[in-house]
Amino acid sequence: MKKYTKYMISAPETENGSTWGLRPPGRRLVYLALAYGCVGLGAVGAVLPVMPTTPFLLVALWAAARSSPRLRFRLYRHPRYGPGLRAWHRQGAVPVRAKQAACLLMVASLLLLWLIGAAPFVLSMVGLFFVAVAGFILTRPTHLTPSAEPRPCNPNR
């Protein structure tokens, strides 16, 4: 007997018979609130240069996958942010411009901290954190935009 069967009566099933993405109502509402909250923060981040957009949209996508397939689909199909979200989900890929922007902003932030006279301990801890984040970002595969012409499917060519 499945856990939460009363919530899964009309749930679509996969090939192995399991249901996908359904949660009890309380947990679903928490994920839904998190998803919409992160979409809102991502929208604020798209306008304000000091706040990131992509991390909030990634969290929104994660929460939407657990609460609202419709919101997840809308995020995937967004004309500006959808390709990057799909690339991250499918390949763990980060676009080159995003890598460059992230590294440049981390260096600028560290320089700003140095210019305002932050304590050496704070500078070293922030610097170590930025090096770790930059190392993670730079080691991700690069998302390449698909070519206009599809490749031939014939393996004998």
N, C-alpha and C positions, 0 to 999 in steps of 0.2 A: 504494500500500500504506500502510495506516495505521500510525502509530507505536503501540506497545504492543498490537498485535493479539492476542497470546496472552492478554491480560487482558480483552479485549473480546468474547470468543466469544459469550456469552449476554447481551450488553448490549442494553438497549432502545434503539431508534433513533428519532430525530426524523424529521420529514417530509423533510428534505434528506439523510437517510441518516447523519448524524453521531451518534455516541454522546454521552451527556451525563453529566458528573459522575464519570467513572471515571478513576482515577489508578493508576500502578504501585503495588504493595503497600507499598513503603517510604515513598513520599510520602503515601499514603493513611493510614498509621499515624501519621505526623507530624501531619497535619490532624486525625485522630481524637483524638489525645492533646491537641492544642491545644483542640479543641472541648470535650472533657470537662473539661479543666483550667479553661477559662473558665466553663463551667457551674458548676463547684465554686466558683470565685471569685465568681461572681454570686450563688450561694447564701449565701456568707459575707457579701457586700455587702447582701443582703436582711435580714440579722440585725444587722450592725454599721452604725451610722449614719455612720461615717467613711469607709466604702468604697462606691464606686458599684456599682450592679448593672447598669444598662443597657449601658454600654460593653462589659462582659465578655460579656453576652448577645449583643450585636451581633457581636462577634468570634467567639463560639461558633457563631452562625448562619452566618456567613461560612465558617468552617472545616467545619461540618457539611454545608454545601452541596457541599463538595469531597470529603467522605469518607463521610458517612452520611445518606442521604435519610430514614431512619427518625428519627434524632435531629433533623434539620431539621423534619420534620413535627411531632414532639412539642413542639419549641420554639414553632412557629407556633400550635399548638393549646392551649398552656398557658392556663388560665383568667385568670391575672393579667397575665402578661407578653406573651402572644401578640398581643393587639390592638395594643399599641405596636410590637412587632417587625414586624407586618404593615404597619402604617401607615408605618413608616420604610422598609421595603423597597419598598412600592408607590408612595409619594408623597414620601418624604423628610420626612415630617411628624413633629412633636413635639407631644405633648399640652400644653395650657396649664399644667396643674399641674406638669409636669416642667420647663417653662421657668421658672416662678415659683420652684420649689424650687432649680433650678440657680443662678439669679441671686442668690437670697437666701443660699445657702450660700457662694457666691463672695464676696459682701460680708462675710459673717460671718467667713470665713477671713482676708480682708484686715484686718478690724478686729482679729482675734485676733493676727495678726502684728504689727500696730502696737502693741497693748497689751503684748505681751511684749518689745517693744523691738528688733525686727528692724532691720537696717541699712537706711538709705534706699535704697541701690542694690537690695537684695533686695525691698523694698516696691515700688519702681518697676517692676522686672522682673516681679514676680508680678502687679502691677496691670495692666501692659500685656498680659500673657498672659490674665488674666481678662477684660479688655475685648475681646480678640480672640475668646475662647471665647463670651462673652455675645453678641457681634455675630453669630457664626455661629448660635448657638442661636435667637436672636430673629428671625433672617431666614428660618428654616425655616417651611414652612407649618404651620398648626395642624391637628391631627388632630381631626376632629369625629366623635362617635359617630353611627352610622347611625340614621336615624329609624325609629320602630316600624312605620310604614306605608310600604310601597314607593310610589314615585312612579309615575304612569301612564306607560305606554310609548308612548302615542299622541302623535306629534309635532304633530298638527293641533289639539290641545286648547288 
